């Protein structure tokens, strides 16, 4: 039925940017508004019925007025620092931020040290019994923390990392408007920081490590890790996380598709000829290891099963065992005996320092070394297309191959052709995926 032109059209009930809409099919009044960020109209049910399309009930009108007042009210100020517990902020930081990082355990360890310290402070009566608050953080408290960690025999670099964790948790809380300001946390004095360790392995020591890793099936993953790291300059965590689908067209893409670069950049590196046979026909995660099983109740021997490394801790322990085995076999500089126990003097990261030093010694251009090591940021064009050039990191790969050729004077453990079939597969019933 056509509308009577003599009667003006009813106006919707609106206050500011919000208005009332009636859904006749549900007999329900809704609060409506225009979302400029999404260029779309939004509405939310008020759960109020009655009235008619052009005549909202009083309850709906009051709900509209209440929402308008609340939407225009200034945001509540952040809680005062004295009301926020440090433990609460550290926990939120671990859950909301650190859990997405490549090596969250490192940060979690620092948080544990901080919590231990705050508990000691509470026991000593220097902070309230309810726990440390943001308002408790001052220079005197930080000085006591540094002294506390020094008494535990910890070096300046480790203490600095612990303080960085505290800063990170406070910055995270500030960004999420949980605190109004970030208290100043001083750095460890330079005199307390030991000079950076620059241990580099000789070719004889690397050969001994390769032999020690090749001697036992449960350490074969250490050998493959050594070969990959010395052939690519990659960081330990990047090697451990490497999947078969990141190896394509003669290149290793240490940054998985869809992941963003972090400050510890992951590079794209050509596959060196010595490394290539070790990666052929690979499936799933590249670095895996064999874990022994106990014999059955009837004494039946059980086959080992393969597992993937779940973090740097697994490779560090096995690598340390190889260092100790090589030292016991007569290679100096890989481990020392302290009382009745042996202590390894190198870690998987030592391999990265070793290959970078070796490439410098062999005259590889600095730009190529920095690119492979992830020290060099590149623009979009170089990042997306440079690795397609035939000469991409050519001198670096040539130097790496020369290094492996020199290695044959001391061992053949790095040569795939000298060590049986390229792929070893276990029956499916003996495979186990870590939970």
Secondary structure, 3 states (H helix, E strand, C coil): CCCCCCCCCCCCCEECCEEEEEECCCCEEEEEEEECCCCEEEEEEEEECCCECCECCHHHHHHHHHHHHHHCCCCCCCCCHHHCEHHHHHHHHHHHCHHHCCCHHHHHHHHHHHHHHHHHHHHCCCCCCCCCEHHHCCHHHHHHHHHHHHHCCCCHHHHHHHHHHHHHHHHHHHHCCCCCCCCCCCCCCHHHCCCCCCCCCCHHHHHHHHHHHHCCHHHHHHHHHHHHHHHHCCCHHHHHCCEHHHEECCEEECCCCCCCCCCCCCCEEECCHHHHHHHCCCCCECCEEEECCCCCCCCCCCCCEEEECCCHHHHHHHHHHHHHHHHHCCCCCCEEEECCEEEECCCHHHHHHHHHHHHHHCCCCHHHHHHHHCCCCCCHHHHHHHHHCCCCCHHHHHHHHHHHHHHCCCCCCCCHHHCCCCCCCCCHHHCCCCC
